[in-house]
């Protein structure tokens, strides 16, 4: 599929507007913590489900599909977020103002993991195929280890022509009382979760105080 896609001249497709990091953070200030906890919740649910399944019942796509399903369930239950969610094909996205947020697993280069098609490649390049769909694409996604046992980061990511513009570490944003910090290609440093929330990384539950 990748070789087929190289036959397309993506430069012929109009660019969507790139997002300024500070503008995005301001516009989504109240929603970003919910995106973070949605992935925390979804990862925990995925691990619990997986523990009850036999190996033959789990294919390579199952963990990501399970997380995506639970993220959708979590966000759809939030009154301020549910009206912003749109369903499309076998996935969903969120529209707010000039933004189109895609929820995806991320690789080490902060690029979304797709079964690549012309459409998904255009999204990753922040380009559009239609004048009716010109909103700025932001990826809200997560990283995991190779065995899907550890959630290694949750980020908001801006790309242009597959190049990283910026990435916001949402765990750092949620847990830090200082100013929001961003990363480009630096390693994610885990931050301990508050005891009133699920402790995902070591599988330990903390009870409410």
N, C-alpha and C positions, 0 to 999 in steps of 0.2 A: 504493500500500500504506500509506503513512504516513497518508493521509486516512482510510482504513478503520480504522486502529488508533486514531485519535482518538475513535472511537465507543465504545471500551472505557473503562470507568471503572476504571483500574488501582488506585485507592485501595480498591477492594473486595477486592483480593487481599492476603493477609497479608504483612507485612514479614518478611524474614529478619533475623536479628541482624546488626548492623553490626560490622565488625571494628575493633578498636583497632590502630593502627599498630604500637605497641611489642610488642603481643601477637603479631601476625602475624610480625614480624621474628624474634621469639624462636622461634616454632613452626616457621619455615621457614629458620632460620639456615643449616643444612647443605645445603639444596636450592636456595636462591636463586642461588648461583653456577652451578649446573648449568643453571638456566633461562636465565641470561645467556649461557652458552657455547652452549646449544642454538640460540638465535637467531643468534649469531655464525656458527656452523656452517651453519645453514639458509640464511642470507642469502648466504654464499659459494657454497654448492652451487647456489642458485637462479641466481646470476649466471653461473656456469660452464655450467649447462644452457642458459640463455637465449642465451649466445654461440654455441651450436651449432645453434640453431633459426632457421628463416626467420621473417620478420615475420608472414606469414600463419598461422603455426602458434601464435601467441601472442595470446590474447584478453585482455580487461581483467581477468579473474579469475585468469589463469594465475600471475602472480608470487606472489600471496597464497596460492594453493592449493599452489604448489611449496614455499614456506616452511613452511606448515602441515604438509605431508607430511614434510619433513626434520626439523622440530622433533619430530614424533611418533616418527620413526625414531631420533633421537638419544636422547630420553628413554626410549624403550622398551628401549634397549640398556644403561641404567643399572640395576644390580641393586636399588638402594635405591628407585628411582622406578617401575620397570615395574609392580610390584604395585599401585600407587596409580592407574594410568591406567585410565579407562573409555572405551569406544567408544560413540558415540551418533549415529545417523543418519550423516551424512558427515563427522563431526568427532569430537573427543575432548575429554575434560576430566580433571582429576585431583582425587581426593578424599583428604583427610587430616584426621582429627579432625573439627572442626566446619566445615571449609572445602571449598568447591567452586571449583577454579581453572579459569578459561576462558582459552584461549590465542588471542588475536586481534590483528589489526592495529588500531592506535589512530589517531584523528584528532588535530587540534591541540588539542581540548578534552579529550583523554584519554578519549574515549568509544570503545567498540569499533565496528568496521566490520562491519555485518551486512547481509544481505538480510533486511529486517525482517519479522518475524512476531510474533504475539502472544507466543509463547514467548520469543523473543530480547528483546523489549521488557521482559518481566517480569524476565529475568536482569539486564538493564541497570539496572533500577530496584531490584534486590535484593529482589524480591518473588517469592512462590512460588504455584504453581497447585495444589500438593498437600501435604498434611501429611506425606507420605512423602519429601518433598524440601524440607527446610528449612535446608540448610547455607548458611553465609555465602558469597556470591559475591565472588571476587576475580578481576580480569582481569590476566593476565600477558601483556603485549603489547609491540609495537614501533612506532616511527615511521620512515617513509622519506621521501625527497624525491619530487617528482612524477614523476621518470623511473625510480624504483626503482634508482638508481645509488649511493645513499648511505644507510646505516643511521643514522638520526638519534636513536636513543635506545631503551632497553629499560627497561620500567617494570612495577612492580606497582601496581595501581590499585584503590581502593575507591570505589564509587559508591552513592548512595542517591537513588532517584527521579531518576536521571540527573544528579545534582549531585555534583561531585567532593568526596569527603571528604579523601582524601590520595593521593599518588602517590610511590612510592619509585623513585629513579633507581638502577637496579641496576648500571649501569656504574660509577657513583661509589662504590657500596658495595663492588664487587669490587676496584677498584683503589686505594681509599683505605685507609690504615692508621688514619685518624682515625675519629671517630664517624660513624655512618651519617647522611647528610643526606637530607632529603625536599624535594620541590618541590610547588608547587600549580599555578601557571600561568606560571612563569618559563621562559625559554628554556634548552634543554639545552646545556651546554658539553661538547664532546667531551673525553674523556680518552684519552691514548695507551695502546695495549695493550702488554702485556709482549711481549718479542721471542720468547718461546717459543710464542706463539699466532699465529693468522692475523691479519694486518693487513687488516681488511675495508674500512675507509673509503677507502683509496687503492688497494686491489687488490693490494698488495705482500705477498708471503709472507715471513715471517721464519723463519729456520732455528733449530733448537734449539741452545742454547749447548753 
